[in-house]
Amino acid sequence: MAVAVELSMTQWKQLAFGLALFASLLFAVIALVLIPRRVTDERLLGTWQSDAERTIADLQENRTLSEEQLAKLRNLFGTLRITYVGDGTYTCQLTSNDPAEKGRFEILGRDSHSVAIREIELKPSVLKSLGIEQSEITHIHFDGSDSYWIIPGLSTSREYFRRVQ
């Protein structure tokens, strides 16, 4: 036994509006669940320069360095410049004469003193061509609003950075 349902034009319009509203809400919920949200950390954003003096001072606390070693370290540290942007991109320049390398990064985790990022290179790094092994994941330790340190590559020593912009 079939029941015939007759709806007025107003009722049809209300039903269509309700279905459209339901579909819109369902789409919004699905988008919120499936579309990844970019996590940012304001402390990281800006341009950072390797801080040779702090890095070498930290090395000297744990080792006795000759004048020759100190001179080599001063040539090695202090030139790297990294800029992190809120859209998840970064540029890295080994020296002011080198072209800037571009890449992407994502924040893996953060706490009140540090942030862990995964760097996604768009092409092989100049540092790799120099034989400097790097990890995709960098744990950045903030020790002030305008300074941080990392332990680069397979090293056991800290490299310090200071904000320049």
C-alpha positions in Angstrom: 0.0 0.0 0.0 1.7 3.2 -1.2 1.0 6.5 0.5 1.0 9.4 -1.8 2.5 12.6 -0.3 1.6 15.9 -1.8 3.7 18.8 -0.9 3.0 22.5 -1.6 5.5 24.6 -3.5 6.6 26.2 -0.3 7.2 22.9 1.4 9.3 21.7 -1.7 11.4 24.9 -1.4 11.9 24.4 2.3 12.9 20.7 1.8 15.4 21.7 -1.0 16.8 24.5 1.2 17.2 22.0 4.1 18.9 19.4 1.9 21.3 22.1 0.5 22.1 23.3 4.0 22.8 19.8 5.2 25.0 19.1 2.2 27.0 22.3 2.8 27.5 21.4 6.5 28.5 17.9 5.6 31.1 19.2 3.1 32.5 21.7 5.7 32.9 18.9 8.3 34.6 16.6 5.7 36.9 19.4 4.6 37.9 20.2 8.2 38.8 16.5 8.8 40.6 15.8 5.6 42.4 19.0 4.7 45.7 19.2 6.6 46.1 22.4 8.6 49.5 24.1 8.6 51.0 24.3 12.1 53.1 27.4 12.6 55.3 28.7 15.3 55.8 32.5 15.4 59.1 32.1 17.2 60.7 30.5 14.2 59.6 33.0 11.5 62.2 35.4 10.2 65.8 35.4 9.0 68.5 33.7 11.1 72.3 34.0 10.8 74.8 31.5 12.1 76.4 33.0 15.2 80.1 32.1 14.9 81.2 33.7 18.2 78.7 31.8 20.3 79.2 28.6 18.4 83.0 28.7 18.8 82.7 29.8 22.5 80.5 26.7 23.1 83.1 24.5 21.4 85.9 26.0 23.4 84.1 25.1 26.7 84.5 21.4 25.9 87.7 21.4 24.0 91.1 23.0 23.7 91.5 24.5 20.3 94.6 25.7 18.6 94.7 29.1 16.8 94.7 27.3 13.5 91.6 25.3 14.5 89.9 28.5 15.6 90.7 30.2 12.3 89.1 27.3 10.4 86.0 27.4 12.6 85.6 31.1 12.1 85.6 30.5 8.3 83.1 27.6 8.7 80.6 29.3 11.0 78.8 32.6 10.8 77.9 32.7 7.1 74.8 30.4 6.9 71.5 32.4 6.7 68.1 30.8 6.9 64.7 32.5 6.4 61.5 30.7 7.6 58.2 32.0 6.3 54.7 31.4 7.7 53.6 29.6 4.5 55.9 26.7 5.3 58.7 27.6 3.0 62.3 28.5 3.8 65.4 29.8 2.0 68.9 28.8 3.0 72.1 30.6 1.8 75.5 29.2 2.8 77.4 32.4 2.0 76.3 35.8 0.6 77.9 34.8 -2.7 75.9 31.6 -3.0 72.5 31.3 -4.5 69.7 30.9 -2.0 68.3 27.3 -1.9 64.6 27.0 -1.4 62.6 24.3 0.4 59.6 23.6 2.5 59.3 22.7 6.1 56.6 21.3 8.4 56.4 21.5 12.2 56.4 18.1 13.7 56.1 19.2 17.3 56.7 22.0 19.7 56.9 22.9 23.3 57.7 26.0 25.4 61.4 25.8 24.6 61.8 24.2 21.2 60.3 23.2 17.9 61.0 20.2 15.7 60.7 20.6 12.0 61.1 18.4 9.0 62.9 20.1 6.1 61.7 19.1 2.6 64.4 20.0 0.1 63.3 20.8 -3.4 66.7 19.7 -4.8 69.9 18.3 -3.2 71.6 20.7 -0.8 75.0 22.3 -1.4 75.9 21.1 2.1 75.4 17.5 0.9 77.8 18.1 -2.0 80.4 19.2 0.5 80.0 15.9 2.3 78.1 17.4 5.3 75.5 14.9 6.4 72.2 16.4 7.4 69.0 15.1 8.9 65.6 15.9 7.5 64.5 16.6 11.1 65.9 19.5 13.0 65.3 20.1 16.7 65.5 23.9 17.3 66.1 25.0 20.9 65.2 28.6 21.6 67.3 30.3 24.3 65.8 33.7 23.8 63.4 35.5 21.5 66.2 36.2 19.0 68.5 33.2 19.4 68.4 29.4 19.0 70.7 26.5 18.8 70.7 23.2 16.9 73.0 20.1 16.8 73.7 19.9 13.1 74.1 16.7 11.1 75.9 14.0 13.0 77.7 16.4 15.2 77.6 16.5 19.0 78.3 20.3 19.2 75.8 23.1 19.1 75.5 25.7 16.4 73.9 28.9 17.5 71.8 31.3 15.3 70.7 34.8 15.9 67.7 36.6 14.4 68.7 39.3 11.9 65.3 40.2 10.5 
